Amino acid sequence: MGKKITIEPITRVEGHGKVTIHLDDNNQVAQSRFHIVEFRGFERFVQGRPYWEAPVLVQRLCGICPVSHHLAAAKALDVIVGVGPDGLTPVGEKMRRLMHYGQMFQSHALHFFHLVSPDLLFGVDADPAIRNVIGVALKFKDLAVQGVMMRKYGQEVIRATAGKKIHGTGAIPGGINKNLSIEERDEFLNGADPLNIEQMLTWSQAAVDLFKDYHSKNKDFIDGFAEFPSNHLSLVRKDGALDLYHGVLRAVDTDGNRILDDVDYQDYLSHIREEVKSWSYMKFPFLTHIGKKDGWYRVGPLARLNTCDFIDTPMAQKEFETFKAYTDGKPNNMSMHFHWARLIELLHSAEKIKELLNDPDLQSTDLVAKGTKVNEGVGLIEAPRGTLFHHYKINENDQIEMANLIVSTTHNNEPMNRAVESVARNTIAGNAEITEGMLNSVEVAIRAYDPCLSCATHAIGQMPLEIDLYDAAGNLIDKKSRNA
């Protein structure tokens, strides 16, 4: 008689989801599913609103990565107002880039220091009472302070470029509404310790080194945990460099072969479709020419380092070369290496912030470009969690009549499901008892992808962890809860 294990909700991720694991008569995993159980309605909410409201409205999807939605929507509206994805003024593009790298920096710092480091520092099987950011602060005070200060620095960059730390208004159709003052620039470059760019660079390099040291001592866990072959997709700059703000769409298969070769993202619907399944509100994207079965892919830091050819900042490029050498130049399919890639991007973001702060274009007053309006536009950006799509159509009254959003976590839906199944098969091993280690491992697998379930579904609700175990007849035979 088969059994069913339910893990609901998942903790230390942004939003609300659950996991069900179905066992066969021999207590082996027959099926596992990562369910998103709440509904996102933003594609309908924005219909009928004036198009210029979209960059502000869509930020309400999420309080963790509002800048990504703000900029993706603004980039789509650049097309609609006739400026196009490459037509911003120099200060317009560079202020947006500074805003975006500030977002990447604070989000990656938050994820690693607050959400991931407890698992690495205390171990997956540690008591949940200490395996959290408070436990880190009590035992590793300096590391906790670094995480807080790095996030604060990134948030201040967002404030200076977007007007507010959360739900700002800096990007508008065709450009921006403010430049960066000399006083703001100097504060970010030379502010009182530790809030200056040199300290951020030092701490970013130290974070990469911390992960590499942990990896060297725990290779079996880091390399073998939820490892499986997959395709990878991201934006890249036209010359193949890592570019988190703009570029062309590239995808590679598990062997590194190009399966989407630097295409214009305005034409994304020719290359990507979304499958709907009855057991989740989150869709399942796939590459159309490959099909539903094999066309799924990963996005995010790991995918970005698998698709790009190089990084155009020296410190991150050096780390990128070490990262690529670890798999002999082939794509890296190890889920826990998302953290390694994320920290290389953290370092790259700090370098980019310094580069942009020293650019005199940021003091220009030529803020907005003009063009001839059209009725449709697509905006793409590499959000912290992966490639983010915003697509809008407007009517003759300047109202949004269609909106399509494919968020990073949606792209990673199938990979997260496969990560859960991989971990479930390795941890249950014929034992139907719900153990702390099994629950922790499932969460660690999902957390590697840094999912934002609010973005994917517009989540509401509390986040205790509840696990129910059912037999084939639907009888509850075991139940455990955490943080209820």
URCORPE-V724357 format. One record per helix or strand of 3 or more residues. SS is the DSSP state (h for helix, s for strand). FROM is the first residue (numbers start at 1). LEN is the number of residues. If there is no record, write none. Layout:
# URCORPE-V724357
ss->SS from->FROM len->LEN
ss->SS from->FROM len->LEN
This chain:
# URCORPE-V724357
ss->s from->3 len->6
ss->s from->17 len->7
ss->s from->29 len->8
ss->h from->42 len->4
ss->h from->51 len->11
ss->h from->66 len->15
ss->h from->90 len->33
ss->h from->133 len->7
ss->h from->141 len->22
ss->h from->182 len->9
ss->h from->197 len->21
ss->h from->219 len->6
ss->s from->231 len->6
ss->s from->248 len->5
ss->s from->258 len->6
ss->h from->265 len->6
ss->s from->272 len->4
ss->s from->284 len->4
ss->h from->301 len->7
ss->h from->314 len->13
ss->h from->337 len->21
ss->h from->360 len->4
ss->s from->376 len->8
ss->s from->386 len->9
ss->s from->399 len->8
ss->h from->408 len->4
ss->h from->413 len->16
ss->h from->436 len->12
ss->h from->453 len->5
ss->s from->465 len->7
ss->s from->476 len->7
